[in-house]
Amino acid sequence: MQSIKSIELYCTKIHSDFSIVDHAQDTCASVSNKDLLATWPSMWSSHVHTRHLGDLKFTCT
């Protein structure tokens, strides 16, 4: 089982990754506390950012 500290460091790294991309694309929208950020090892992609639209609706960005 992972410690709370290791999970916190992992989440901070994910937020940092998305911050770098948003800054490079000059995106003004910040991550909301209802957005879902995820990472996984893959050859085609490694990150996904879904923005909460309301209720159970999300959109991928």
Secondary structure by P-SEA (a helix, b strand, c coil): cccaaaaaaaaaaaaaaaaaaaaaacccccccccccccccccccccbbbbbbccccccccc
